[in-house]
């Protein structure tokens, strides 16, 4: 199915178009706030929830696992039954999860609430898909860049807000504020965002959804918990082996079922495959900043590289990166218009590599970390705007939701691997400070070096992406699609 076969974008005036973009980006920011919502509470969760430290780690892990399960399913269901419908359902689940967390005083209800919040992870790829269906071609590039950037913006801006509320108010306020924001976003989506007329219909691939969910849960559980369980433990190895077996069987099923959850033939198309691979590697590089800078700011100032600041200061230092990401959205769209999203992705990878390179030598003052986070944030903003543009240009309209959801999932896997690798490095390279052992400066520099390598790996992968075609891009099945870059040519 080509873009030309679908219902044409609605003729909407600039105010209406702008309102759709703003509301969808706001919904993306609200959902991405869930990433950093409980970070300021992590040290206190055992006392707050009357549970063990090991048990409370599930408050973070549950959101990760639920998001991994929900993202591909939400994308496919959106393609089949309506993208706005699935977006509203995702936001409603987030609100329900926030209310559950606000009412929780023990571990199990809190884990349930955080899992429900994680089920809203499909909002950003659904928003990108709605934009493709509804916006005029000349607005699509910048709108997609802004929607994609909202993933990083929410995480960066949510940290100082969450730290402030956690320090000066009852911790339950974090969840009630999230519920209020989610409810407002839901109302705005219902009022402003139209339902797309592009539907695939058919029957949902329930066996495929279960198979992918089981495979991803096994994989991410092993990655996120391997440091606690031991990387050579039977549990970790067993989960990794199970994930490989289940995902191989899942792939065979997807190739033979008539209505697959993920069309692997489309996903094997060169542009889609390389973009997803670059997204995974880039997700690894991007998340390293969130692991390094907070620790440098919070380590005791008795260390040459520690600053001894509170989580609130950490949030204030990280916040500018979110603003920079949003500011780079139109720049990303402009570069993509001039040279194609491949060039934008490559430029973003270089900027991120430069940011981590600077961080290896500038890491002892607050202004230096603000500078580093701003540079890395600029690179992330450029790259995040290019990835969905590359995916959208290479798949049929009927696959937009599922394809962008898979791309978002690949980034999440990259960030999970980044967290695990950083944990291993920092656990091995330590110094003793009185009765405690803390990560050494060498450990942080090793992680920065790995992040530089990952960003450059994303650059190399992006270099093999197809160049921009002068008369349209083609899907895996040979169909022509209209893209932001080719719309003006074809018209």
N, C-alpha and C positions, 0 to 999 in steps of 0.2 A: 504494500500500500504506500503510495507516495504522498507527499505533502499536498500535491495538487488534487488528489482524490478526496481529501478531507474537506470538511466544511471550512470556508475561508475565514480568516480572523474577523471578528466583529468590527464593524465600523464604529469606533469609539473616539470621542474627542480627546484632546490632550488631558483635560482634568480627570476624565474617567480612567484613562490609561495610567496616569500617574498614581491615582488612588489605588488601583489594583496592584501596582508594583510596590507601593509603600506598605499596603496591608499585608501582602505576602512576605515581604522582607521582615516586617514586624513579627509576623507569626514565626518565621525562621529564627529570629533573635530570641523570642520568648522560649521556644523549644530548646535552643542551644544553651540557654541559661541553666538548664538542668544539669549540664556537664559539671559546672563549678559550684552548684548550689550547696553541697554538703562539705566541700573541701575545708572551709574554716572550722567545721565541726569535727573532722576526723579524729583529732587527738582526744576529744572529749566524749565521743560516741559511746565508749564502754560504760562510762559513768552515767550518761544521759539515758541510755537504753537498758542499763542493768544487765550487760552482757559482756562476754569476753572480747578482747581485742581482735582475736581471730574471727569471731562471729560477726563483728561489726564491719569487717572488710566487705561482707556481702552487700552492705548498703550501697557501695560503689559498684561492685561487680554485677549486681542484679540489673542495674540500668544499662550497663554495657551489653550484657547478654540479651536482654529484652530488645534493645535497639537493633542488634544484629539479626534477630529473628524477625522483627516487624518490618524492617526497611524493605527487603525484596518483596514481601507479601503485600505491603501497602502499595508499592509501585504497580504490581500486576493487577491488584483489585481496582486501583484507580483507573488503569487503562481499560478495564472491563466494565466497571459499573459507575464511573464518574470520579474524576480527580478531586473536585471540591468536596464531594460527599466523603471521600476517604480522609481528606485533609481535616474536615470538621470532626469526624470520628476520632482521628488521632489527637486533636486538640482536646476533645472531650475526655479522652482517656488520661491525658496529662493533668487536666483539672481534677479528675477523680483521684489520681495518684497523689496530687498535691494535698487534697483534702484528707486523704488517708494518712499521709505523713504528718499533717497538722494535728490530727487526732491521736497520733501514736506516742506511746511512752515505753514501748518494749520493742524487741528486735523484729519479730515476725511481721507485725503490721507495717513496720517501717520498710522492710524488704519488699513487701507487697506493693506499698505505695511507690517506692523507687522503681520497681519493675514496670508499674503502670506508666510512670513518667517516661521510662525508656521506650515504651511502645509508640511514643509520638515521634520517634526519630525519622520517620518517613516524610515529615512535613516539608523539608527542604527540597528533596527530589520531586515531590508532588507539586510544589510551588513552581519549580522550573518547568515542569511539564505543562502546567496551566498557562504559564507565560508563552510557551511555544504555540499553544493552541489559540490564544486570545489576543496577543499583542501584534501590532504592525511590525513588519520586518525591521524598520529603521530604529525601533525602540528595543528590540529583542536582545541585542548584544549587551547593552549596559544593564538591562533589567536582570538578565541571567547572572551577570557578574555580581550585581548587588545581592541577589538571592543567595548565591553560593557563598559570598563573603559573610553573610549573616551567621554562618556556622562558627566562624572564628570570632566575630564581633560579640555574639552573645556570651561565649565563654570568657572573653577578656573583660567585658564590662560587668559580667555577673559576679566576678570574683571580689572586686572592691565593695559592691553592694551587699553581697552575702556576708563578707567580713564585717562590714559596718553593722548590719542588723544582728549578727551573731554576738558582737561585742557589746552593743548598747540596748538590745531588746531580748525578749525571750526567744529561744531558738525556734520555737514553733512558728514564729512570725515569718520565717523564711518560706515555709510551705504555704501559709495563708496568702502571702504576697504573690507567690507563684500561681496559686489558684485564681487570684484576682486578675493577674496579667493574662493567664490562659483564657479566662472567661471573656475578657475584653477582646482578645484576639479572635475568639470564636464568633462573637457578635459582629465584629468588623468584617470577617470573612463572609458571613452570611449576608451582610448588608451590601458589600461592595463587589465581591469576586463572583463572576458568572460561572455557571456550570458548563464545562466543555461539552460540545456535541460530538467530540471524537471518542468513539467507543469501539472496543473490539468484540464485546459480547463473549459468548462461549461459556465453558465450564471451568471453574477454578481448579488448578492442578494441586489438589490437596495432598496426594502422596509426595509430590515434588516439594511442597512447602514443608512437610514434616521431615523429609530427608535432608533438605538444606538446613533446617533449624537444628536437627540433631548433630549434623556435621559441624556447623558453626559453633554450637554450644560446646562440643567436645574440644574443638580447636582453641577457642578463646578462653575456655576454662583452664586448659593446660597452660596457655601463655600467661594468663593473668595470675594464676595461682602456683605456677611452677616454682617461683622463688620461695614460697612458703612451704610447699610440699617437698621440694628438692627436685632438681631437673632430671636426676637419674632415678627418681622413685618410681615404683610400679604404677602408681596412680597417674603421674604425669605422662609416662611413656605409653601407658594403656590408653589414655585419652587421645594422645596424638595419633596412635595407631588406629584407634576407632574412627577418628575424624577422617583419616586418609581412606579407610575402607568405605565408610558411609558416603563420602563425597564422590568417590569413584563410581559406586553403585548409583548414586543420585545422577551423575553425569550420563550414565547409560540410559537411565529412565528418561531424562530430559531430551535426549536425542531421538527417542522412539515414541514419545507421547505426542499426540497431534496438537495439544494446546499446552506447551510447557510453561512453567513458572518463569524460567529464564531461557530465552531462545539462544542456545549455545552456538548455533551457526551464525547468528548475528553477532554474538559476543566474540566469536573467533575472527570476525572481520578485522583487518589489520589496524584500522584507526581506532576501533573500540578496544581491541586487545591491548595495544600499546598504551592507550590512554589509561586504561585500568591498571596496567602494570606501573606506569609512571605515577599514578595516583597513590598506589600502595607505598611506593618508595618515598614519595613526597610527603605522605602522611607520617611516615617514620621521621623524616627530617623536621617537619613542622612541630611535632609534639615534643621534641627534645627541649625546646625553649620553655615549655610549661613545666618540665621536670627540673631544669637547671636553675633558672632564675629565682624561683621561690626559695630553694635551699640556700643559695648564695646569700640571699637577703636575710634569712632567718638564722643561719649558723652564728654561733657566739662571736662577738667582735674581738675576742681574745685570739682568734685565728687571724692570720694575715689576710685571708680572703673572705672572712665572715663579717656580717654587718649588724647582726643582732636586732633586727627589726621585727615588728609584729606582722600578722597576716594582713591587717588593714593596709600597711605600707606596701606589702607585696602586691595587693590588688591595685593600689594607686600606680605602682610602677608598671604593671602589666596592662592597665587600661588603655594607655595611648596606642598600643599595638592594635587594639580593636578599632579605634577611630581611624587609624591609618589604613587598615584593611578596607573599611567602608569607603574612605576617600579614594582608594585605588581602583574601585569598581569602574568608574567612567574611564580611567586611564587604561585599564585592562581592555575595555570594550574598544577604545580608540586604537590601541595597538593591534587588536584582532581585526579591526576593520581595514587597517592599512596593510598588515602583513599576514593576517590569519592567526587563529588561536594557537597554532603550533609555535609561532614566534613568541607569542605572549607567555606560553608555558615555559619556554626556554629562558626567556628573560627573567621570569619569576624564580626559576631554579638558580640562576646565577646570583640574583639579589640575595636569596636565602643563604647560599654558600658564602657570600661576602659577609653577611651578618654574623654567621657563626665564626668565620675567620677573625672578624673584629673582636668577637667575644673571647677568643683565646688569649688576647692581650689586654683587653679592657674589661675587667671584671671585679674591680675593687671599690667603685664609687657608684652611688645611685644614678647619677647622670649618665654614666657609662652603660648601665643596664637599661635605662630608658632608651638610649640611643640604639642599643642592640635590638631591643624588642621592637622598636619602630622600624628599623631596617628589615628585620625578619618578617614583621607584619606586612610591610610593603610587598615583599616577595610572595608571601602567602596570598595576599589580596589579588595580585596579578595572576598567579597560577590557578587559584580557585575560580576565577572568572573564566579561565580558558578551558578547564576540564569539561564542564557540562556543555560548553559550546562545541567542543570536539565530539562528544558523545552524541549530542542532538543532531549534528550535521551528518552523522554516519548511520543513523537508524531510521526506520519508518516511523511515521507519526504514531502508529498503533503500538510501538514498543518504547515510546519516550519515557513513560513512568518507570517501567521495569528496568530499562537500561540505565537511567540516571540513579535509580535506587541501588543497582549493583555497583555503580561507580562510587557512590557514597559509602557503601559497605567496604569496598576495597580501601578507601581512606581510613576507615575505622580499624580495619585489620592492621594497617600500617602503624597507626598510633598505638595499638595494643602491643605490637612487637617492639616498638620503640620503648614503651614503658618497661617491658620485660628485660630488654637488653641493658637499659640504663640501670635497672635494679641490680643486675648481675655485675656490671662494671663498678658501680659505687660500693657494692658489698665486698668486692675484692681489693679495691684501692682505698684504704682508710688510714686515718691517723688516730692516735689516742689522745683524748682531752679529758684529763682527770679520770673519773670512773667510767666514762662513756667513750664509744668509738664512733667517729663521724667520717663522712667521705672526705677524701683528700682533694687538694687542688688539682693534682694530676688526674684523678678520676673524672673531675668535671671537664678537664681539657680533652681527655680521651673521648668523652661523649660528644663534645663539640666537634672533634675531628671526625667522628663517625657520622655526625649530622652533615658536615661539609661533604663527605664522601657520598652520602645518600642523596643530597641535593644535586651533586654533579652526576650521579647515576641517573637521576630523573632527567637531567639535561641530555645525556647521551641517548636515553630511551626516546625522548621527545624528538631528537634529531632524525630518527627513523620513521616518524609519522609522515604520512603522505602530505605533499605540499598542497596549497590551496588550488583547486581547479578553477579555471576561468569561467566555466559555464554550468556549475552546479556540482554538488557532491553526490555520491552514490552510496546506497545502502549495500549491505551484504548480499542482498538478493538482486542487485543490479538496478534498483529503482532510483530515480532521481528525487532528491529532496531539495527544498528551498531553504537556504540558510541566511543568517544575517549578512554574511559576506557576499552571497551570490544573488540575493534578492534584487539589488539594484541593477545587476547585470542582466538578469533574466527578465526584468520588467522593462 
